[in-house]
Amino acid sequence: MTVNELKRAFLDERPVAFGGITYQKITAVIYRKTPDGKGLHVQGELLDRNGRAVAIAAADRINFVEATP
């Protein structure tokens, strides 16, 4: 997902998927400087379904979970 999609999913508390696992919601948007200090890596902090652990993933590796009818 794009940075704007990541922020929208964060604010809307939408479920997301990463690495084949569905997470409750994004609990933080993280901006890290690149090693050369000239750019940024944007990551999401993902809360697991049990609400007990988080995973950190690059924004471009996180996907929306489609709602089931």
DSSP file (Angstrom, degrees, kcal/mol; ACC not computed):
  #  RESIDUE AA STRUCTURE BP1 BP2  ACC     N-H-->O    O-->H-N    N-H-->O    O-->H-N    TCO  KAPPA ALPHA  PHI   PSI    X-CA   Y-CA   Z-CA
    1    1 A M              0   0    0      0, 0.0    61,-0.2     0, 0.0    60,-0.1   0.000 360.0 360.0 360.0 157.3    0.0    0.0    0.0
    2    2 A T     >  -     0   0    0      1,-0.1     4,-2.4    58,-0.1     5,-0.2  -0.272 360.0-103.5 -77.9 170.1    1.1    3.6   -0.5
    3    3 A V  H  > S+     0   0    0      1,-0.2     4,-2.4     2,-0.2     5,-0.2   0.909 123.9  50.0 -61.9 -42.0    2.0    5.9    2.4
    4    4 A N  H  > S+     0   0    0      1,-0.2     4,-2.2     2,-0.2    -1,-0.2   0.895 110.5  49.3 -65.1 -39.2   -1.4    7.6    2.1
    5    5 A E  H  > S+     0   0    0      2,-0.2     4,-2.7     1,-0.2    -1,-0.2   0.888 109.7  52.9 -64.9 -38.7   -3.3    4.3    2.1
    6    6 A L  H  X S+     0   0    0     -4,-2.4     4,-2.2     2,-0.2    -2,-0.2   0.931 110.4  46.8 -61.1 -46.6   -1.2    3.3    5.2
    7    7 A K  H  X S+     0   0    0     -4,-2.4     4,-2.6     2,-0.2    -2,-0.2   0.897 112.8  49.6 -63.2 -40.5   -2.3    6.5    7.0
    8    8 A R  H  X S+     0   0    0     -4,-2.2     4,-2.5     2,-0.2    -2,-0.2   0.924 111.4  48.1 -65.4 -44.3   -5.9    6.0    6.0
    9    9 A A  H  X>S+     0   0    0     -4,-2.7     5,-1.8     2,-0.2     4,-0.7   0.876 112.3  51.5 -62.7 -37.1   -5.9    2.4    7.2
   10   10 A F  H ><5S+     0   0    0     -4,-2.2     3,-0.6    -5,-0.2    -2,-0.2   0.943 113.3  42.6 -63.0 -50.2   -4.3    3.6   10.5
   11   11 A L  H 3<5S+     0   0    0     -4,-2.6    -2,-0.2     1,-0.2    -1,-0.2   0.856 118.1  45.3 -67.8 -35.3   -6.9    6.3   11.1
   12   12 A D  H 3<5S-     0   0    0     -4,-2.5    -1,-0.2    -5,-0.2    -2,-0.2   0.533 102.9-132.4 -84.7  -6.4   -9.8    4.0   10.1
   13   13 A E  T <<5 +     0   0    0     -4,-0.7    -3,-0.2    -3,-0.6    -4,-0.1   0.891  43.6 172.0  53.9  44.5   -8.5    1.1   12.2
   14   14 A R      < -     0   0    0     -5,-1.8    12,-0.4    -6,-0.1    -1,-0.2  -0.543  37.5-105.7 -81.4 147.1   -9.0   -1.3    9.2
   15   15 A P        -     0   0    0      0, 0.0    50,-1.5     0, 0.0     2,-0.3  -0.452  42.9-171.6 -67.1 146.4   -7.7   -4.8    9.3
   16   16 A V  E     -AB  23  64A   0      7,-1.6     7,-3.6    48,-0.2     2,-0.4  -0.880  14.6-133.3-135.4 166.8   -4.7   -5.4    7.1
   17   17 A A  E     +AB  22  63A   0     46,-3.0    46,-2.6    -2,-0.3     2,-0.3  -0.946  20.4 171.3-125.8 147.2   -2.6   -8.4    5.9
   18   18 A F  E >  S-A   21   0A   0      3,-2.3     3,-1.6    -2,-0.4    44,-0.1  -0.937  72.3  -4.2-152.3 128.5    1.1   -9.0    5.8
   19   19 A G  T 3  S-     0   0    0     42,-0.5     3,-0.1    -2,-0.3    43,-0.1   0.811 129.3 -55.1  60.4  31.6    3.0  -12.2    5.0
   20   20 A G  T 3  S+     0   0    0      1,-0.3     2,-0.4     0, 0.0    -1,-0.3   0.532 115.4 112.3  80.7   5.5   -0.3  -14.1    4.7
   21   21 A I  E <   -A   18   0A   0     -3,-1.6    -3,-2.3    27,-0.0     2,-0.4  -0.920  61.7-136.2-114.5 137.4   -1.4  -13.1    8.2
   22   22 A T  E     -A   17   0A   0     -2,-0.4    27,-0.4    -5,-0.2     2,-0.3  -0.788  20.0-160.5 -92.8 133.4   -4.3  -10.9    9.0
   23   23 A Y  E     -A   16   0A   0     -7,-3.6    -7,-1.6    -2,-0.4    25,-0.2  -0.847  23.3-125.3-113.4 149.6   -3.8   -8.2   11.7
   24   24 A Q  S    S-     0   0    0     23,-1.8     2,-0.3    -2,-0.3    24,-0.1   0.932  77.4 -43.5 -56.0 -51.6   -6.5   -6.3   13.7
   25   25 A K  E     -C   47   0B   0     22,-0.7    22,-2.6   -10,-0.2     2,-0.5  -0.974  60.0 -83.8-169.4 170.7   -5.2   -2.8   12.7
   26   26 A I  E     -C   46   0B   0    -12,-0.4    20,-0.2   -17,-0.3   -13,-0.1  -0.837  33.6-175.6 -90.7 125.8   -2.2   -0.6   12.3
   27   27 A T  E     +     0   0B   0     18,-3.2     2,-0.3    -2,-0.5    19,-0.1   0.549  65.2  11.6-101.7  -9.4   -1.3    0.9   15.6
   28   28 A A  E     -C   45   0B   0     17,-0.9    17,-2.6     2,-0.0     2,-0.5  -0.969  56.4-140.0-162.8 149.4    1.5    3.2   14.4
   29   29 A V  E     -C   44   0B   0     -2,-0.3     2,-0.5    15,-0.2    15,-0.2  -0.979  29.5-159.5-110.9 124.8    3.0    4.7   11.3
   30   30 A I  E     -C   43   0B   0     13,-3.2    13,-2.9    -2,-0.5     2,-0.5  -0.897  11.2-163.8-114.1 130.5    6.8    4.8   11.6
   31   31 A Y  E     -C   42   0B   0     -2,-0.5     2,-0.4    11,-0.2    11,-0.2  -0.963  14.3-178.6-111.2 122.0    9.2    7.0    9.5
   32   32 A R  E     -C   41   0B   0      9,-2.7     9,-3.1    -2,-0.5     2,-0.2  -0.954  27.3-118.2-121.1 140.5   12.8    5.9    9.6
   33   33 A K  E     -C   40   0B   0     -2,-0.4     7,-0.3     7,-0.2     5,-0.0  -0.487  32.8-113.9 -71.4 143.9   15.8    7.6    7.9
   34   34 A T    >   -     0   0    0      5,-2.0     3,-2.1    -2,-0.2     5,-0.1  -0.347  34.4-101.4 -69.6 160.6   17.6    5.6    5.3
   35   35 A P  T 3  S+     0   0    0      0, 0.0    -1,-0.1     0, 0.0    -2,-0.1   0.825 125.1  51.8 -56.0 -32.3   21.2    4.7    6.1
   36   36 A D  T 3  S-     0   0    0      1,-0.0    -2,-0.0     0, 0.0    -3,-0.0   0.563 108.2-128.0 -82.2  -5.6   22.5    7.5    3.9
   37   37 A G  S <  S+     0   0    0     -3,-2.1    -1,-0.0     2,-0.1    -4,-0.0   0.557  84.0 101.3  76.4   8.4   20.2   10.0    5.7
   38   38 A K  S    S+     0   0    0     -5,-0.0     2,-0.2     2,-0.0    -1,-0.1   0.486  80.8  24.6-105.0  -4.2   18.8   11.2    2.4
   39   39 A G  S    S-     0   0    0     -5,-0.1    -5,-2.0     2,-0.0     2,-0.4  -0.798  70.8-112.8-145.5-174.1   15.4    9.4    2.4
   40   40 A L  E     -C   33   0B   0     -7,-0.3     2,-0.5    -2,-0.2    -7,-0.2  -0.969   6.1-150.8-131.0 145.4   12.7    7.8    4.5
   41   41 A H  E     -C   32   0B   0     -9,-3.1    -9,-2.7    -2,-0.4     2,-0.5  -0.967  20.2-151.5-107.0 129.6   11.4    4.2    5.0
   42   42 A V  E     +C   31   0B   0     -2,-0.5    17,-2.4   -11,-0.2     2,-0.3  -0.906  20.9 173.8-107.0 128.9    7.8    4.2    6.0
   43   43 A Q  E     -CD  30  58B   0    -13,-2.9   -13,-3.2    -2,-0.5     2,-0.4  -0.893  22.9-136.7-131.0 158.2    6.6    1.3    8.0
   44   44 A G  E     -CD  29  57B   0     13,-2.9    13,-2.2    -2,-0.3     2,-0.6  -0.926  11.9-138.2-114.7 143.1    3.4    0.2    9.8
   45   45 A E  E     -CD  28  56B   0    -17,-2.6   -18,-3.2    -2,-0.4   -17,-0.9  -0.904  27.3-156.5 -97.2 119.0    3.2   -1.3   13.3
   46   46 A L  E     -CD  26  55B   0      9,-3.5     9,-1.9    -2,-0.6     2,-0.5  -0.853   7.2-143.2-107.9 126.8    0.6   -4.1   13.0
   47   47 A L  E     -CD  25  54B   0    -22,-2.6   -23,-1.8    -2,-0.5   -22,-0.7  -0.742  23.7-126.4 -88.1 127.7   -1.4   -5.4   16.0
   48   48 A D    >   -     0   0    0      5,-2.8     3,-1.4    -2,-0.5   -25,-0.1  -0.148  28.6 -99.4 -69.4 170.0   -2.0   -9.2   15.9
   49   49 A R  T 3  S+     0   0    0    -27,-0.4    -1,-0.1     1,-0.3   -26,-0.1   0.773 122.9  52.2 -63.5 -27.7   -5.5  -10.6   16.3
   50   50 A N  T 3  S-     0   0    0      3,-0.1    -1,-0.3     1,-0.0    -2,-0.0   0.568 105.8-127.1 -85.1  -8.6   -5.1  -11.4   20.0
   51   51 A G  S <  S+     0   0    0     -3,-1.4    -2,-0.1     2,-0.2     3,-0.1   0.731  83.9 101.7  72.1  22.0   -3.9   -7.9   20.7
   52   52 A R  S    S+     0   0    0      1,-0.2     2,-0.3     0, 0.0    -3,-0.1   0.556  76.2  31.9-114.3 -12.4   -0.8   -9.2   22.4
   53   53 A A        -     0   0    0     -5,-0.0    -5,-2.8     2,-0.0     2,-0.3  -0.970  60.0-149.0-145.5 157.4    2.0   -8.6   19.8
   54   54 A V  E     -D   47   0B   0     -2,-0.3     2,-0.4    -7,-0.2    -7,-0.2  -0.908   3.8-156.0-125.2 156.7    3.0   -6.3   17.0
   55   55 A A  E     -D   46   0B   0     -9,-1.9    -9,-3.5    -2,-0.3     2,-0.5  -0.961  13.2-139.4-125.9 147.8    4.9   -6.7   13.8
   56   56 A I  E     +D   45   0B   0     -2,-0.4     2,-0.3   -11,-0.2   -11,-0.2  -0.935  29.6 171.0-108.5 128.8    6.7   -4.0   11.9
   57   57 A A  E     -D   44   0B   0    -13,-2.2   -13,-2.9    -2,-0.5     2,-0.1  -0.984  37.9-102.7-139.6 148.1    6.4   -4.1    8.1
   58   58 A A  E >   -D   43   0B   0     -2,-0.3     3,-2.0   -15,-0.2     4,-0.3  -0.416  36.3-120.1 -64.2 142.5    7.3   -1.9    5.2
   59   59 A A  G >  S+     0   0    0    -17,-2.4     3,-1.4     1,-0.3    -1,-0.1   0.858 111.2  58.2 -55.0 -39.3    4.2    0.0    3.8
   60   60 A D  G 3  S+     0   0    0    -18,-0.3    -1,-0.3     1,-0.3   -58,-0.1   0.538 103.9  53.1 -74.1  -3.6    4.6   -1.5    0.4
   61   61 A R  G <  S+     0   0    0     -3,-2.0   -42,-0.5   -60,-0.1     2,-0.4   0.371  91.6  89.5-107.6   1.8    4.3   -5.1    1.8
   62   62 A I    <   -     0   0    0     -3,-1.4     2,-0.3    -4,-0.3   -44,-0.2  -0.805  58.1-167.4-100.5 141.1    1.0   -4.4    3.7
   63   63 A N  E     -B   17   0A   0    -46,-2.6   -46,-3.0    -2,-0.4     2,-0.1  -0.927  24.4-108.3-127.3 151.8   -2.4   -5.0    2.1
   64   64 A F  E     -B   16   0A   0     -2,-0.3     2,-0.6   -48,-0.2   -48,-0.2  -0.452  30.8-127.2 -68.0 148.9   -5.9   -4.1    2.9
   65   65 A V        -     0   0    0    -50,-1.5     2,-0.2    -2,-0.1    -1,-0.0  -0.910  26.2-127.4 -97.7 123.0   -8.2   -7.0    4.0
   66   66 A E        -     0   0    0     -2,-0.6     2,-0.2     1,-0.1   -50,-0.0  -0.486  23.7-114.5 -71.8 136.3  -11.3   -7.1    1.8
   67   67 A A        -     0   0    0     -2,-0.2    -1,-0.1     1,-0.1     0, 0.0  -0.471  25.8-131.8 -69.5 138.9  -14.5   -7.1    3.8
   68   68 A T              0   0    0     -2,-0.2    -1,-0.1     1,-0.1     0, 0.0  -0.791 360.0 360.0 -93.8 135.5  -16.6  -10.3    3.3
   69   69 A P              0   0    0      0, 0.0    -1,-0.1     0, 0.0    -2,-0.0   0.503 360.0 360.0 -70.7 360.0  -20.3   -9.8    2.5
